[in-house]
Amino acid sequence: MVNTADLSPAKYKSWIEFWRAHKGKGRKTCAVTNCHNKDLSGAHVVNVYGTPVKNGYIIPLCNICHGKTNDTFMIDSNLLVKIEDKDTAK
């Protein structure tokens, strides 16, 4: 996966807005299993059990879980939104 820390979403103000546009606005809590925090941001993640993708995925994570870099989380894979090259601002 490329380093996505400096990427901005094309057409959206934030990655959480990008995620909501693709998955809906209904989710109010962190995507990590058994985490119920509500302070969400769009987090860049990789699916360690799936086929590697260039730009990774976005999921909604709370600030606590988002700050745990290089950790492995259990999430519902239906929450993953794949980032394509066209989704990033150049």
ABEGO torsion letter per residue (X at the ends): XBBAAABBBBGBABAAAAAAAAAEAABABBABBGBABABBBBBBBBBAABBBBAAEBBBBBBAAAAABBGBBBBBBAAABBBBBAAABBX
